[in-house]
Amino acid sequence: MSQIRRSSLRKRLHQGMRKLFSSLPRPWRFAVYRRMVDCDPAPSERLELKVAETQEELEACFRILHDAYVGSGFMKPDPSGMRVTIYHSLPTTTTLCAKYDGVVVGTISMVREGVFGFPLQSVFDLEGVRAKGGKVAEISALAVAPAFRKTGGAILFPLMKFMHQYCTEYFDTRHLVIAVNPDKIELYEALLFFKRLKEQTVANYDFANGAPAVGAALDLHEADAVFERGYRGRAARKNLHTYFFRQKLPNIKLPERRYHTTNDPVMTPELLDLFFNKLVPVFPELPDRKRALLWSVYPQPEYRRLLPMLSGGGEDLGKALRQYPRYSMRCPGHIDLPAAGGVPAVGHVQLDVIEVSAQGFQAECKQELPLNVDGRVEIELGRNTRSLLLARAVRRRETDQGTFYGFKIDEPDRNWRSFVSELEMGHTAKDLAA
């Protein structure tokens, strides 16, 4: 009986402290949150951070996530003991894991906008975010194993640093967006400087079992300066600006890339079948529209046996849909244009190639180009691979994100043909790393 009374007293004391804390002015609360930061600049060598790519790593991530979501009331227990969503099946989603002594103890996923968009855009207004340009990724599926949740951020902060470095250096992402429980939003605002989206609070967020959620965004192009102001003068272990932007963690194992691709797909046909058909029935429960979009992402014959058919059947479905490339990219290059039609010659106009095919490519260009004028193009496909082409811009498209040109290639060289072939045939990022 005395133990019950002590427990009740502690609970009332805790509630009273929370009420007192919430009554403090917002700047004071944020200052308290920042004083709680403890980021070790030299974590134990037993900690490894990497992209989750094997069956064992992915399964461990999905199990940790399941238990965390069930414990928080964000989902009902699944018979598989895993939380697996349709977004995890896409090549535009990357799942990171933290391993301690070889065992997965933490995970986080970045869902960049793909054929299904991303979860929070269905309920939050992203107009202000998109107006700035650049790609958007939702930070989702963050979870740490119970045994490591009270270690002062020993897993959480390295995992967040890895996420930040991956998004800025490897994922071609400008904006991070999140949907979190209202009780947690101030932590993201105070520590990571997220700004709330227009729709302040959603009372019933379907992606989290109907729990309330607040949306927020962080512009990575502005983050360095914002973090520097917020953490100026703080000691190293309390300074997330130094930790995120100036320090290198040898524990982080960055992906090895042969080409300038900007995502790291890991789902082989076998892994897709295992996680989304056999262990969790994600694919069989998709509506026809999403089934069709899934076929557009995985049109190769190796995937056809495991993808869900439309209710009306249709074995040639994959051929009828526009194919979405599994590998996004940002290959730097330039075009030299000769004088034509009274227009003087133009040299070294910068290009950012974002999509390729055997006979053409799409590129972003900040300078206006004439259409249907042949030019010499040089593109850096990877650190040690360049392609020299004769090509011309055949169409121009203006968007909120920039100006894009479609190019027709007249003389693809050997490097270009090899590059396109590997992109078309490769199932995962490992297939391109050799």
C-alpha positions as CSV (number, residue, x, y, z in Angstrom):
1,M,0.0,0.0,0.0
2,S,2.8,2.4,0.9
3,Q,4.4,1.7,-2.5
4,I,1.2,2.6,-4.3
5,R,1.1,5.9,-2.3
6,R,4.7,6.7,-3.2
7,S,3.9,6.0,-6.9
8,S,0.9,8.2,-6.8
9,L,2.9,11.0,-5.1
10,R,5.6,10.8,-7.7
11,K,3.0,10.9,-10.5
12,R,1.3,14.0,-9.0
13,L,4.7,15.6,-8.4
14,H,5.7,15.0,-12.1
15,Q,2.4,16.4,-13.3
16,G,2.9,19.5,-11.1
17,M,6.4,20.0,-12.5
18,R,5.2,19.7,-16.1
19,K,2.4,22.2,-15.4
20,L,4.9,24.6,-13.8
21,F,7.3,24.2,-16.8
22,S,4.6,24.8,-19.3
23,S,3.7,28.1,-17.7
24,L,7.1,29.5,-18.3
25,P,7.6,31.9,-21.2
26,R,8.5,30.2,-24.4
27,P,12.1,31.5,-24.6
28,W,12.7,30.2,-21.1
29,R,11.3,26.8,-22.0
30,F,13.5,26.6,-25.1
31,A,16.6,27.6,-23.1
32,V,15.9,24.7,-20.7
33,Y,15.5,22.3,-23.5
34,R,18.9,23.3,-25.0
35,R,20.6,22.9,-21.7
36,M,19.5,19.3,-21.7
37,V,21.5,18.6,-24.9
38,D,24.3,16.1,-24.4
39,C,26.0,15.1,-27.7
40,D,29.2,13.1,-27.4
41,P,31.7,14.2,-30.1
42,A,33.4,10.9,-29.8
43,P,30.9,8.0,-29.4
44,S,32.0,4.5,-28.6
45,E,33.5,2.5,-31.4
46,R,30.8,-0.1,-30.7
47,L,28.3,2.2,-32.3
48,E,27.8,2.1,-36.1
49,L,25.5,4.2,-38.2
50,K,24.6,3.0,-41.7
51,V,21.8,2.6,-44.3
52,A,19.6,-0.4,-43.4
53,E,20.0,-2.7,-46.4
54,T,20.0,-6.3,-45.3
55,Q,16.9,-8.4,-44.4
56,E,18.1,-8.6,-40.8
57,E,18.7,-4.9,-40.5
58,L,15.4,-3.9,-42.0
59,E,13.5,-6.4,-40.0
60,A,15.1,-5.2,-36.8
61,C,14.3,-1.6,-37.7
62,F,10.6,-2.5,-38.4
63,R,10.4,-4.3,-35.1
64,I,11.8,-1.5,-33.0
65,L,9.5,0.9,-34.8
66,H,6.5,-1.3,-34.2
67,D,7.1,-1.6,-30.5
68,A,7.7,2.2,-30.1
69,Y,4.5,3.0,-32.0
70,V,2.4,0.5,-30.2
71,G,3.8,1.7,-26.8
72,S,2.9,5.3,-27.8
73,G,-0.6,4.4,-29.0
74,F,0.3,5.4,-32.6
75,M,-0.7,2.0,-34.0
76,K,-2.4,-1.2,-33.0
77,P,-0.2,-4.3,-32.5
78,D,0.4,-6.1,-35.8
79,P,0.7,-10.0,-35.9
80,S,4.1,-9.6,-37.6
81,G,5.5,-7.5,-34.8
82,M,6.7,-5.0,-37.4
83,R,5.6,-1.6,-38.6
84,V,5.9,-1.7,-42.4
85,T,4.3,1.0,-44.6
86,I,3.9,1.4,-48.3
87,Y,6.5,4.2,-48.2
88,H,9.2,1.8,-47.0
89,S,8.8,0.0,-50.4
90,L,9.8,2.9,-52.5
91,P,13.3,3.7,-53.7
92,T,12.7,7.4,-52.7
93,T,12.7,6.3,-49.0
94,T,15.9,5.6,-47.1
95,T,15.9,3.9,-43.7
96,L,18.9,4.5,-41.4
97,C,19.9,2.3,-38.5
98,A,22.1,2.6,-35.4
99,K,23.9,-0.6,-34.4
100,Y,25.5,-1.2,-31.1
101,D,27.8,-4.3,-30.9
102,G,26.2,-5.3,-34.2
103,V,22.6,-5.2,-33.0
104,V,20.2,-2.6,-34.3
105,V,19.1,-0.3,-31.5
106,G,17.7,2.7,-33.4
107,T,16.2,3.7,-36.7
108,I,14.9,6.7,-38.7
109,S,13.5,7.0,-42.2
110,M,13.5,9.8,-44.7
111,V,10.6,9.7,-47.1
112,R,11.4,12.0,-50.1
113,E,8.4,12.9,-52.3
114,G,7.7,10.0,-54.7
115,V,4.8,8.5,-56.6
116,F,2.8,8.3,-53.3
117,G,3.9,11.7,-52.1
118,F,4.6,11.5,-48.3
119,P,2.3,10.9,-45.3
120,L,1.8,14.4,-43.9
121,Q,1.1,16.3,-47.1
122,S,-2.5,14.9,-47.0
123,V,-3.3,17.1,-44.0
124,F,-0.7,19.9,-43.8
125,D,-0.3,22.9,-46.0
126,L,3.2,22.8,-47.7
127,E,2.6,25.8,-50.0
128,G,5.2,28.0,-48.1
129,V,7.8,25.2,-48.2
130,R,7.4,24.5,-51.9
131,A,7.6,28.2,-52.8
132,K,11.2,28.2,-51.8
133,G,12.1,25.5,-54.2
134,G,14.2,22.3,-53.6
135,K,13.1,18.8,-52.8
136,V,11.2,17.9,-49.6
137,A,11.6,14.8,-47.4
138,E,9.5,13.8,-44.5
139,I,11.4,12.6,-41.4
140,S,9.5,9.6,-40.1
141,A,9.7,6.3,-38.3
142,L,12.1,7.5,-35.6
143,A,12.5,4.9,-32.8
144,V,15.2,3.8,-30.3
145,A,15.3,0.5,-28.5
146,P,14.0,0.7,-24.9
147,A,17.3,-0.2,-23.3
148,F,18.9,2.9,-25.0
149,R,16.2,5.5,-24.4
150,K,17.6,6.8,-21.2
151,T,21.2,7.1,-22.2
152,G,21.3,10.8,-22.6
153,G,20.9,10.8,-26.4
154,A,23.8,8.4,-27.0
155,I,21.9,6.8,-29.8
156,L,19.4,9.6,-30.7
157,F,21.8,12.4,-31.4
158,P,24.2,10.4,-33.6
159,L,21.2,9.1,-35.5
160,M,19.9,12.6,-36.0
161,K,23.4,13.8,-37.1
162,F,23.6,11.0,-39.6
163,M,20.1,11.9,-40.9
164,H,21.2,15.5,-41.3
165,Q,24.4,14.6,-43.1
166,Y,22.7,12.1,-45.4
167,C,20.0,14.6,-46.4
168,T,22.4,17.5,-47.1
169,E,25.2,15.6,-48.8
170,Y,23.5,12.5,-50.3
171,F,19.7,12.8,-50.6
172,D,19.4,16.1,-52.6
173,T,17.0,17.5,-50.0
174,R,16.4,21.1,-49.0
175,H,13.4,20.9,-46.7
176,L,12.7,18.5,-43.9
177,V,9.1,18.1,-42.7
178,I,7.8,16.3,-39.7
179,A,4.4,15.4,-38.1
180,V,4.8,14.9,-34.4
181,N,2.6,14.6,-31.3
182,P,1.8,18.1,-29.8
183,D,3.6,17.1,-26.6
184,K,6.9,16.7,-28.6
185,I,6.8,19.6,-31.0
186,E,8.6,22.1,-28.7
187,L,11.6,19.7,-28.6
188,Y,11.9,20.0,-32.4
189,E,11.4,23.7,-32.3
190,A,13.9,24.4,-29.5
191,L,16.6,21.9,-30.4
192,L,16.4,21.7,-34.2
193,F,14.6,25.0,-35.1
194,F,11.7,23.5,-36.9
195,K,9.0,26.0,-37.8
196,R,5.3,25.0,-37.5
197,L,3.3,24.6,-40.7
198,K,0.2,26.6,-41.3
199,E,-2.1,23.9,-40.2
200,Q,-1.2,24.1,-36.5
201,T,-2.7,20.8,-35.1
202,V,-4.4,17.9,-36.7
203,A,-6.8,16.3,-34.2
204,N,-6.8,12.9,-35.9
205,Y,-3.7,11.9,-38.0
206,D,-4.5,8.7,-39.8
207,F,-0.9,7.7,-40.3
208,A,-0.5,7.6,-36.5
209,N,-3.6,5.7,-35.6
210,G,-5.7,8.9,-35.2
211,A,-3.3,10.5,-32.7
212,P,-3.1,14.4,-32.8
213,A,-0.2,15.8,-34.7
214,V,1.6,19.0,-35.4
215,G,3.4,19.7,-38.7
216,A,6.7,21.5,-38.9
217,A,9.5,22.2,-41.4
218,L,13.2,23.0,-41.5
219,D,15.0,24.7,-44.4
220,L,18.4,23.0,-44.6
221,H,19.8,25.9,-46.7
222,E,19.2,28.2,-43.7
223,A,19.9,25.7,-40.9
224,D,23.7,26.4,-40.5
225,A,23.2,30.1,-39.7
226,V,20.1,29.4,-37.6
227,F,21.9,26.7,-35.5
228,E,25.0,28.9,-35.1
229,R,22.9,31.7,-33.6
230,G,20.9,29.4,-31.3
231,Y,23.9,27.6,-29.9
232,R,26.5,30.4,-29.9
233,G,28.8,30.2,-26.9
234,R,27.7,26.8,-25.6
235,A,30.2,24.0,-24.6
236,A,31.0,21.3,-27.2
237,R,28.7,18.7,-25.7
238,K,25.8,21.2,-25.5
239,N,26.4,22.6,-29.0
240,L,24.3,21.0,-31.7
241,H,25.6,23.5,-34.3
242,T,29.1,22.3,-33.9
243,Y,27.9,18.7,-33.7
244,F,25.8,18.8,-36.8
245,F,27.8,21.1,-39.1
246,R,31.5,21.0,-38.0
247,Q,32.2,17.6,-36.6
248,K,32.8,14.3,-38.3
249,L,31.7,11.0,-36.7
250,P,33.8,8.0,-37.8
251,N,30.9,5.9,-36.6
252,I,28.9,7.0,-39.7
253,K,29.3,4.7,-42.7
254,L,28.2,6.7,-45.7
255,P,27.0,4.9,-48.8
256,E,29.6,4.2,-51.6
257,R,28.4,5.5,-54.9
258,R,30.0,5.1,-58.3
259,Y,27.6,7.6,-59.9
260,H,26.0,10.9,-58.9
261,T,22.8,9.3,-57.8
262,T,20.9,10.8,-54.9
263,N,19.1,7.9,-53.3
264,D,20.0,4.4,-52.2
265,P,17.3,1.8,-53.0
266,V,17.8,-1.4,-51.2
267,M,14.6,-3.4,-52.0
268,T,15.4,-6.4,-54.1
269,P,12.4,-8.4,-55.5
270,E,13.0,-10.9,-52.7
271,L,12.9,-8.3,-50.0
272,L,9.8,-6.6,-51.4
273,D,8.0,-9.9,-51.6
274,L,9.1,-10.9,-48.0
275,F,8.1,-7.6,-46.2
276,F,5.2,-6.4,-48.2
277,N,3.4,-9.6,-49.2
278,K,4.5,-12.4,-46.9
279,L,5.2,-10.8,-43.5
280,V,2.8,-7.8,-43.7
281,P,0.0,-7.7,-46.4
282,V,0.8,-4.2,-47.6
283,F,0.6,-4.8,-51.3
284,P,-2.6,-6.9,-51.3
285,E,-4.4,-4.1,-49.5
286,L,-3.5,-1.3,-51.9
287,P,-6.3,0.3,-53.9
288,D,-6.0,0.1,-57.7
289,R,-4.5,3.5,-58.2
290,K,-1.5,2.8,-55.9
291,R,-1.1,-0.6,-57.4
292,A,-0.7,1.0,-60.8
293,L,1.8,3.5,-59.4
294,L,3.8,0.7,-57.9
295,W,4.0,-1.0,-61.3
296,S,5.4,2.3,-62.7
297,V,8.2,2.2,-60.2
298,Y,9.1,-1.5,-60.7
299,P,8.3,-2.4,-64.3
300,Q,11.1,-4.9,-64.7
301,P,10.2,-8.5,-65.3
302,E,11.8,-9.6,-62.0
303,Y,9.2,-7.7,-60.0
304,R,6.1,-8.6,-61.9
305,R,5.4,-11.9,-60.0
306,L,5.2,-10.1,-56.7
307,L,3.4,-6.9,-57.5
308,P,-0.4,-6.8,-56.9
309,M,-2.5,-6.9,-60.0
310,L,-5.4,-4.4,-60.6
311,S,-8.8,-5.8,-59.8
312,G,-9.5,-6.0,-63.5
313,G,-6.2,-7.9,-64.2
314,G,-4.1,-6.6,-67.1
315,E,-0.8,-8.4,-67.7
316,D,0.6,-5.5,-69.8
317,L,0.0,-3.0,-67.1
318,G,3.7,-2.2,-66.7
319,K,4.0,-1.2,-70.4
320,A,1.0,1.1,-70.3
321,L,2.3,3.3,-67.5
322,R,5.0,6.0,-67.5
323,Q,8.0,4.5,-65.8
324,Y,9.4,6.4,-62.9
325,P,13.2,6.0,-62.5
326,R,14.2,4.3,-59.3
327,Y,17.5,6.3,-59.2
328,S,17.2,10.0,-58.8
329,M,20.4,11.9,-59.7
330,R,22.1,15.2,-59.9
331,C,24.9,15.0,-62.4
332,P,26.7,18.3,-63.0
333,G,27.6,19.3,-66.6
334,H,27.6,22.0,-69.2
335,I,26.7,22.7,-72.8
336,D,28.6,24.8,-75.4
337,L,26.3,26.2,-78.1
338,P,27.5,27.5,-81.5
339,A,26.2,30.7,-83.1
340,A,22.8,30.0,-84.8
341,G,20.1,32.1,-86.4
342,G,21.7,35.4,-85.5
343,V,22.3,34.3,-81.9
344,P,25.9,34.4,-80.8
345,A,27.8,31.4,-79.5
346,V,27.3,30.5,-75.9
347,G,29.9,28.6,-73.9
348,H,29.8,26.6,-70.7
349,V,26.2,26.9,-69.7
350,Q,25.8,25.0,-66.5
351,L,23.4,22.0,-66.3
352,D,22.2,19.8,-63.5
353,V,21.1,16.5,-65.1
354,I,18.2,14.9,-63.1
355,E,16.8,12.2,-65.4
356,V,18.3,10.1,-68.2
357,S,17.4,7.7,-71.0
358,A,19.3,6.1,-73.8
359,Q,18.6,8.9,-76.2
360,G,18.0,11.9,-74.0
361,F,18.0,13.6,-70.6
362,Q,16.3,16.2,-68.5
363,A,18.4,19.0,-66.9
364,E,17.8,22.0,-64.7
365,C,19.4,25.2,-66.2
366,K,19.4,28.7,-64.7
367,Q,20.2,30.3,-68.1
368,E,17.8,30.5,-71.0
369,L,18.7,28.1,-73.9
370,P,17.6,28.2,-77.5
371,L,15.6,25.1,-78.7
372,N,16.7,22.8,-81.4
373,V,20.3,24.0,-81.6
374,D,23.0,21.3,-81.4
375,G,25.6,21.7,-78.8
376,R,28.5,19.9,-77.2
377,V,27.6,18.6,-73.8
378,E,29.9,17.3,-71.1
379,I,28.3,15.6,-68.1
380,E,30.1,14.2,-65.0
381,L,28.3,10.9,-64.3
382,G,30.5,10.0,-61.3
383,R,33.7,11.1,-59.7
384,N,35.8,9.3,-62.4
385,T,33.3,9.0,-65.2
386,R,32.4,11.7,-67.8
387,S,30.3,11.6,-70.9
388,L,30.8,13.7,-74.0
389,L,27.6,14.1,-76.1
390,L,26.1,16.0,-79.1
391,A,22.7,17.0,-77.9
392,R,20.1,19.8,-78.3
393,A,17.3,21.1,-76.1
394,V,13.9,20.2,-77.6
395,R,11.5,21.5,-74.9
396,R,11.4,23.9,-72.0
397,R,9.4,23.7,-68.8
398,E,8.9,26.3,-66.1
399,T,8.1,25.2,-62.6
400,D,8.1,26.7,-59.1
401,Q,11.4,24.7,-58.5
402,G,13.2,26.1,-61.6
403,T,13.5,25.8,-65.4
404,F,14.0,22.4,-66.9
405,Y,15.0,21.4,-70.4
406,G,14.5,18.1,-72.2
407,F,17.5,17.2,-74.4
408,K,17.7,14.9,-77.4
409,I,21.0,13.1,-77.8
410,D,22.3,12.4,-81.3
411,E,25.6,10.7,-80.4
412,P,25.6,8.9,-77.1
413,D,29.1,7.7,-76.2
414,R,30.1,4.5,-74.5
415,N,30.0,5.9,-70.9
416,W,26.5,7.2,-71.4
417,R,25.2,3.9,-72.8
418,S,26.8,2.0,-69.9
419,F,25.5,4.5,-67.3
420,V,21.9,4.2,-68.6
421,S,22.1,0.4,-68.9
422,E,23.2,0.0,-65.3
423,L,20.5,2.3,-64.1
424,E,17.9,0.3,-66.0
425,M,19.2,-3.1,-64.9
426,G,20.2,-2.4,-61.3
427,H,17.8,-3.4,-58.5
428,T,19.6,-1.7,-55.6
429,A,22.3,0.8,-55.0
430,K,24.8,-2.0,-54.5
431,D,24.3,-2.9,-58.1
432,L,25.8,0.5,-59.1
433,A,28.6,0.5,-56.7
434,A,30.7,-2.1,-58.4
